[in-house]
Amino acid sequence: MPSINSNIGNVGRGFAAFLSPPPEGVVRFSVGQPNFRTPEAVVDSAKNALDAGEHGYTRSQGTEEVCNSVANYLTKYGIKADPNDVLISPGCKQSLLYAMMTCLNPGDEVILFAPAWPSYDGMLKLIGAVPIHVPVKRENYHPDMDATRAAITSKTKAIIINSPNNPTGAVYLSSEVEELTAIAAENDLWIFDDMIYSDLVYSDHLYTSPATFEDGKERTLTIGGWSKIWAMTGWRMGWITGPSQVMEGVKTCQASSASHVPTFLMGSGAVALGLEKEPQEFLEAFTERRRVFHSLIEEIPGINAPKPEGAFYILADITGTGMDDIEFATRALEEAQVQVVPGSLMPGGEGLVRLSYGTSLDQIREGCKRLKNWLQG
Ligand SMILES: Cc1ncc(COP(=O)(O)O)c(C=O)c1O
């Protein structure tokens, strides 16, 4: 057999090992997806588009309608995007990969705030770039500016910001985003701003885009998607926008690979971004789940977690149980029938487990009861 890419063996598969569907009856705090149905108007739009025969090739970057709708949506955060510089890709993940393919060369270093969502690490390695994991502050999971500055070398080319954050639930303060933007400007770095959880905030400080700061405009790629806020994980739709020159490169990446997302889904993307009721209902449900989940977690011996400020994850310190996170996750599944993701699948996540409240309140109550009984027993 011929040899394969020697780099591929270094690339991890994120949480995959701990996400496999467990036996029936297991409470799953593992999966990072909302349990809501995609809003009906969005589904209807896709059905109608198919009935209307919208199934041929179309504009590679996305139809004008959906690109306009993204540019319009981003204005709520003060992000000024020219619709010509918006591209719709098969998921936020793909947009991130295009950003990296466009801006980075093999050997370039990229700062991640650790523990970071593991796909960043995998994608960077796929293209031969080097992830540099800079630990966040353990008490609140916010970035440590001194550590960030210290991690920058002559090879550093970009910083990835993800706020609201998976897996930590942190929402960075506007002053922190401003400082990160200043650090990027001082060192002439790209900022890849993964804003996929932007509307899911429970704290009094909202999502801030680095592109809204003077220094950030020309170096920020704003990357998001429909998966989380509109409960559209399986639709595989994301966006990316940034300075025109970079977007030309991003367009090349898509034209040379996926071509575009399915034609009959593009109208649905625009419909989703125009909705108010459903995203608000989802946010209210998450707000309640987060309140209940965090208060129940606090009652469990040996587990501690800062209150999440956004997204739909609690990142809990389980060192008080005397177990490491892999043992905790393995035994929680076997002995308590609760599936969680161990933090050490991510550099800097040792001693932590990620609990997702993409699931129902009933499941949250049941899972916490099981964990409590297990640890007390
Ligand atoms: C931080 C972050 N970015 C991107 C994604 C993936 O988004 P998409 O489904 O649009 O590819 C996820 C999914 O878990 C995520 O947590």
PDBQT file of the ligand as one rigid body, heavy atoms in Angstrom, charges set to zero:
ROOT
HETATM    1  C1  LIG A 401     -16.435  26.961  19.343  1.00  0.00    +0.000 C 
HETATM    2  C2  LIG A 401     -17.083  26.225  18.237  1.00  0.00    +0.000 A 
HETATM    3  N1  LIG A 401     -16.879  26.619  16.975  1.00  0.00    +0.000 NA
HETATM    4  C3  LIG A 401     -17.424  25.952  15.930  1.00  0.00    +0.000 A 
HETATM    5  C4  LIG A 401     -18.215  24.840  16.146  1.00  0.00    +0.000 A 
HETATM    6  C5  LIG A 401     -18.766  24.088  14.963  1.00  0.00    +0.000 C 
HETATM    7  O1  LIG A 401     -19.723  24.798  14.280  1.00  0.00    +0.000 OA
HETATM    8  P1  LIG A 401     -20.401  24.200  12.952  1.00  0.00    +0.000 P 
HETATM    9  O2  LIG A 401     -21.387  23.170  13.370  1.00  0.00    +0.000 OA
HETATM   10  O3  LIG A 401     -21.066  25.377  12.323  1.00  0.00    +0.000 OA
HETATM   11  O4  LIG A 401     -19.304  23.651  12.111  1.00  0.00    +0.000 OA
HETATM   12  C6  LIG A 401     -18.453  24.397  17.439  1.00  0.00    +0.000 A 
HETATM   13  C7  LIG A 401     -19.245  23.176  17.675  1.00  0.00    +0.000 C 
HETATM   14  O5  LIG A 401     -19.189  22.540  18.674  1.00  0.00    +0.000 OA
HETATM   15  C8  LIG A 401     -17.886  25.111  18.512  1.00  0.00    +0.000 A 
HETATM   16  O6  LIG A 401     -18.108  24.750  19.762  1.00  0.00    +0.000 OA
ENDROOT
TORSDOF 0
